[in-house]
């Protein structure tokens, strides 16, 4: 479990820090079905453009983020999946790292600025148009509502008072996905 959380931290850190303008091997998937292989500068969750090149030393072009549906970035041995996801309560999309894949996907990004270090979690089923954010102050209420189709899981959430989004969400979604 510690190894997973170390990977999670590394993935989020890599995803949110792009100060050195380093290019990483990546695959870009577009909403129109096109796929491009090349190199990108790691975007932030709110990037309006993705800096892309066909080679590490080639010219960099800027691609509008709104055209890209998903990005897979290779960093060392790790593959980081980033999806362009619209969330409930907003009229824009965010580039978020996919932490869990299954019936329900878990996405996250780390805030910058005044709220630096705060990790924001979202969940999304394949048939849902937008992702749902689990608010840190109402995480239990949000989880109970989201997983209401699994009474056993809802009971577990209700009975665990020490639960927090950061410590339990990934395990809860994995449990849900395994049923």
N, C-alpha and C positions, 0 to 999 in steps of 0.2 A: 504494500500500500504506500509506503514511503517513497518507493521508486516511482510510482504513478504520480504522486503529488510533486515530486521533484521535476518530472516531465511536464506536468501541468504548469508549474511555476516557470520553467524554462520556455515553454511555448508562449505563455502570456507575455513574458518579458521580451522575448524575441519579437512578438507581434506588436508590442507597444513602443519599442525603441527603434528609431530609424535615423538617429542623428548622424551616423558616419556615412551615410549614402552608399552602403555596401550593397552589391547586387547578389541576389540569391537565385539558384536554379529554381524555376517555377513553371507551372502549367496554368494557363488562364482559360477558363471556360466562359463563353459568352452566352447571354440569353438567347441569341439567335442560333445556337448550336455549334458555332465555330470554336475551335480549340487552338491555342497558340502555345508553343513551347519556347522558352527563352529564359531571361533573367529579369528580376524585378527588384526595385528598392522596396523594402518592407513597408507597406502602407499602414497608416493608423486607422482606427475604426471609422473615423469621419473623413478620410481622404476623399477628395473630389476627383483626383486623377491618380493613376498608377503609372509609375515610371518603369518602362519596359524596354528591353533590348534583346535582340536575337543572339547576341554573344556577350561575354563579360566585358570586352573592350569595344564593342560596337556603339553606334550612336543610340542615345536614349530618346524614345518617343513617349509622349504622355497620352494615356488612354483614359477616357472618362470612366470613372468607377461605375456609373449607372448602367454601363453596357456589359459589365462583368458579373456573372452569376456566382462563380466560385474560383478559388485560387488554391493550388497545392504547392507549398514551398518546401524545398529540401534544405535542411540545416544540419550538417553533419550526418548522422544516422537517422535523424528524426524527420518525419513528414508531417507538416502542419497543414491541416485543412482549414480554409477560411471561406465562409459563405457570406454573400451579400444579402442580408436579411432585413426585411421591414418589420418593425415592431408595433404592437398595439399602442395607441396613444401618441404616435408620431406620424409625420407625413414624409419621413425620409428613411433611408436604409443605412445600416451599419455593417462594416466588415468585421465579422466576429469569428474567433477561433472555435472550431467544433471539437468539443471535449469528449462527448459520448455520441455514438451513432447507433440508431435502432428505430423502433416504433416511435420513440421520442428522442430527439436530438437535444443535447445540451450545448449551448453556445456561451461564450464569455469574452469579455474584454476588460482591460484594466484602465481605469480612469487616469487622466493626466491633469495637470494644473492644480487647483486648490484641493481637489479630491484625489490626488495622486495616490496610487496603491489600492484604491477601492476597486474590487472586482465585481462587475455587474454580470449576473447570470440570466440567461433566457432559455426557454424550452420551446420546442416546436415539433408538432407531428407533421408527417409528410402531407396530409390533407389540409393542413391549416395554412391560410394565406399569410399570416403574420406570426411572429414569435411573441411569447408571453414573458414578461419580466417578473422575476420573483423579487419583490421589494423586501429589503432586509428587515423592516419593522413589522411586516405582515406576512412573513415567509410561510408560516404554518397555515394561515388562512388561504394564501395563494396555492400552496401545495395541495391542501385538502380539496379545494375547488377543481384544480387541474386534474387530479387523479381520482375524481369521484367515481369513475367507472371501475375502480379496484377497491372494494370495501376493506379488504385485509390490509392493504397499504394505508388507507385512510386511518384505520384504527391504530396502526403503528405510529403514524405521524401524530395523531391526537395524544397518544400515551407517552411520547418522549418529550419531556419538558426542556431538556438541555440541548435540543436540536437547533442547529443553525444552518443557514443555507450553505455556507462554505464547507461544513463538515459532513453534511448528510445528503445534499441534493444529488451528487453523482451516484452514490450508492442506491438511493431511492429510484432513480431513473434506470439504473442497471437492473435492479430487481423488477421493476415494471416491464422493461423490455424483455426480460427472460421468461415472462409468463405467457 
